[in-house]
Amino acid sequence: MTRVERIHAALQAELAPIALEVNDESHKHAGHAGARDGRGHFAVRVVSDAFAGLAPLARHRRVYAALGEMMQSDIHALSIHALTPLEAGAG
């Protein structure tokens, strides 16, 4: 299973999103000091009811918690767009 697949599976299991995109942007950071250890740069867009009533920081914490150990072992940088279905125009 690739890192993108692992990230996708972890977010799917924890947040039950109605929409989820995971993009590996590591190629944009080749040579970057943080990329030397093999961890990647990723961007996620998550649309979930789990974010209802949460401030942006709390939403990010939910994403970090869902990814758990991957934040230490696989992910160097993570761009997060965490929306409710209403905010995403899907509700």
N, C-alpha and C positions, 0 to 999 in steps of 0.2 A: 504494500500500500504506500503510495506517495505521501509526501507531507501535505500536499493540498487535499488529498483524500482523507487523511487523518484529521486535519483541521475541520473539514466539512462534516465528517462523521461526529466529531466531538460537539460542534455547534448544533448540529441537527438533534443529537440526543439530549442536550441540555436545554436548548431554547425553543425547540419545536417551531422553527421559523416557517412562515408562509412563502418566503423568498430568501435565498441565500446564494451569494456569489463569493468565491474565494479565488483570488488571483495571486500567483507567484510573481513578484516584481523583482526578484533577486538579480536578474540580468541587468537591471538598471543601476545596480550598486556594485558592480564588479570593481574590485580594487579598493572598495571602501573598507576602512579599518574594522568595522563591525562584521563584515562579511568574511573575514579571513578565518574565523573559527568554524565555518561551515554552516552556521545558522542562516536562515533566509529572511528576506523582506517580503511581507505579504500585505494584501489589502482585502478586507472583507466588507461586504454589505449584507446586513442581517435585518430582516423585517420580521418582527415577532411581537405577539401580544405580551410577552414577558417583560417588555420595556415600558408598558403603560404605567404612567405615574412616576417614572424614574427620571432623575436628572441625567444629563449626559455622562457625568463621571460615574454614576451608579451603573449605567448601561455598560460602560467600558469595563467596569469591574466584573459584571456578569459574564462578559465575553472572556476576560482573562481567567476567571474562575473555571469556565467551561473548558478552556484549553489546558489548564493545569500545568503539568510538568513540561508540556511542549513549549511553554513560554521560556523555560530555562534551557531546554535541550535542542529545540528546532527553530525557534523564532527569535530573530534579532530585533526586527522592527515590524510593527503591525499598525496599519492604518484601518481605523474602524468607523464605519457608518452604520449606526444602530438606530433603527426607526421602528415606530409602531405602524401597523397597517394603515391607520388613518393618515399619518404623516407621509407615508409612501404613496398615498392615493389609492390604496388597495382595500380600504375599509369603509 
